[in-house]
Amino acid sequence: MELRDAVVVITGGAGGIGAALAHRFASEGARRLVLVDLDADRARAVAAAVGDVARGVGCDVSDPDAVAALVADVEADDGPIDLFCSNAGIATGEGVEASVDVWQRTWEVNVLSQVAAARALVPGWLARGGGYLLVTASAAGLLTNLGDAPYTATKHAAVGLAEWLAITYGGQGVKVSCLCPQGVRTPMLFGALSDGELAAEVVRSFGVIEPEVVAEAVVVGLRDERFLILPHPEVREYVVNKAADHDRWLAGMRKVQARLAGGA
């Protein structure tokens, strides 16, 4: 996957990883960057900072009709979409006691938005013989995020969906990568999750990197057409250890939880 002259859509484009991707893709020579966010004004502000190659639009990615309309509008205005970065996501900092509304909203944003994107994009990509979907999941989708049950469950689902799409359509030209970072210095981590919340403390304890580091890892991962993009390379080791002895891994995570809960 080469980004030069590509038409790219980035959801969650008003800040954090999405904004960093936009700046990095622009430096790679993308022809058009469409930054999508529920906050249209912020998306437009980021687009202005990126330059003439970018534009910002508002869209609620949890609305399948809105996502379908977004894809149709971009392809009508800018041409076929080469890369769709399904990057929008939300965290809760809650456990199983979270309200049904919280569970439903997290499911809609973190999983069903990916489904809506695939539904809108895959038929056209199959007809054209190619296209690329980047799903932003999380290391929580491969491991877990202590203190956030809705986030953990939905990010596991996002990884599973990305795997299914890669298997089902990979032989027909549709490429899929799954981005799984740990802690990233974004508004979601340092805003929505407040100091002292276990979910935030867990992520911070394992090391927080800048969004620009994630964007660089994405460029390399897309160029290599790698399914798993791991900006924190230690995540690969954690996944191997988990698979080797799941019970031992669970016991270790319980110790981490106890230590952080005691110090939080």
C-alpha positions, -999 to 999 in steps of 0.1 A, spaced: 0 0 0 15 33 -11 -2 65 1 10 87 -28 -20 99 -48 -44 79 -26 -79 90 -15 -81 84 22 -109 87 47 -101 89 84 -129 87 110 -122 101 144 -101 126 125 -106 156 148 -77 147 171 -54 121 185 -45 92 163 -68 104 135 -52 138 133 -17 123 134 -25 100 106 -38 129 85 -5 148 89 16 118 82 -4 107 52 -2 142 38 36 140 40 35 107 21 17 125 -8 -19 114 -4 -41 132 -30 -71 137 -8 -77 133 30 -112 134 43 -113 138 81 -145 127 96 -157 133 131 -189 138 152 -174 173 159 -174 187 124 -158 220 134 -128 203 150 -124 180 120 -124 211 97 -98 228 120 -75 198 118 -80 196 80 -70 233 77 -38 226 97 -30 197 74 -34 218 43 -53 219 10 -51 182 5 -75 177 35 -111 186 42 -132 180 73 -168 167 75 -192 158 102 -206 123 106 -219 100 133 -202 68 125 -227 49 147 -254 56 121 -251 31 92 -270 54 68 -247 83 76 -216 61 69 -231 49 36 -238 85 26 -203 95 36 -187 69 14 -210 78 -16 -203 116 -11 -165 111 -10 -164 89 -40 -186 113 -59 -165 144 -50 -130 130 -47 -129 97 -65 -127 60 -54 -116 55 -18 -82 37 -17 -79 36 21 -106 39 48 -93 43 83 -120 32 107 -105 50 136 -133 64 157 -137 49 191 -149 55 227 -139 43 261 -160 42 293 -139 34 323 -168 12 336 -173 -25 343 -202 -48 337 -223 -25 358 -223 1 330 -258 10 319 -273 -7 289 -271 26 271 -234 28 277 -229 -8 264 -250 -1 234 -233 32 225 -199 16 229 -209 -13 207 -223 10 180 -192 32 178 -164 6 183 -179 -23 163 -210 -15 143 -193 16 127 -167 -9 113 -196 -31 100 -212 -1 83 -179 9 67 -174 -26 53 -209 -27 40 -205 6 22 -170 -1 8 -165 -38 1 -188 -41 -29 -171 -13 -47 -137 -26 -38 -146 -60 -51 -158 -45 -84 -126 -24 -88 -103 -53 -77 -89 -36 -45 -92 -14 -15 -77 -11 20 -94 -10 54 -75 0 85 -94 -9 117 -82 9 148 -88 -16 176 -65 -17 206 -41 -39 225 -72 -44 246 -87 -63 217 -58 -88 219 -54 -87 257 -77 -68 280 -82 -33 295 -86 -37 332 -113 -13 345 -132 -10 312 -154 -40 303 -173 -24 274 -141 -12 258 -124 -45 261 -154 -65 248 -160 -43 218 -123 -40 209 -121 -78 209 -151 -78 185 -133 -52 163 -103 -75 160 -125 -104 152 -144 -85 125 -111 -73 110 -98 -109 109 -130 -121 93 -129 -95 66 -92 -102 59 -100 -139 55 -132 -135 35 -121 -109 10 -83 -110 11 -82 -133 -19 -102 -107 -39 -80 -77 -35 -94 -63 -3 -67 -57 22 -72 -52 60 -49 -41 87 -58 -39 124 -41 -12 145 -36 -23 182 -17 2 203 -16 4 241 -15 38 257 -15 68 233 -15 104 244 -49 113 231 -80 131 245 -97 97 250 -70 86 275 -63 120 291 -98 134 289 -126 109 290 -107 86 315 -99 107 345 -69 104 368 -74 76 393 -97 55 371 -83 20 369 -86 18 331 -65 49 326 -40 40 353 -35 5 337 -29 20 302 -5 46 316 14 21 336 24 2 304 38 33 287 22 61 267 34 70 233 26 100 211 1 98 182 29 106 158 46 74 167 14 55 160 11 72 126 46 62 117 39 26 126 8 27 105 27 39 74 52 11 78 25 -15 85 4 -4 55 35 -5 32 42 -40 43 5 -49 42 7 -64 76 -25 -74 94 -15 -66 129 1 -31 134 16 -29 169 31 5 177 41 -10 211 62 -40 200 60 -56 234 23 -64 228 34 -92 205 52 -108 234 22 -104 256 0 -121 231 25 -150 227 26 -154 265 -12 -153 267 -15 -180 241 12 -202 257 -5 -204 291 -38 -185 294 -43 -193 331 -9 -180 340 -16 -148 320 -49 -143 338 -32 -148 372 -6 -122 362 -32 -97 351 -50 -101 384 -18 -92 401 -14 -61 379 -50 -51 387 -45 -55 424 -13 -35 424 -27 -6 404 -60 -6 422 -41 -3 455 -20 26 442 -47 44 423 
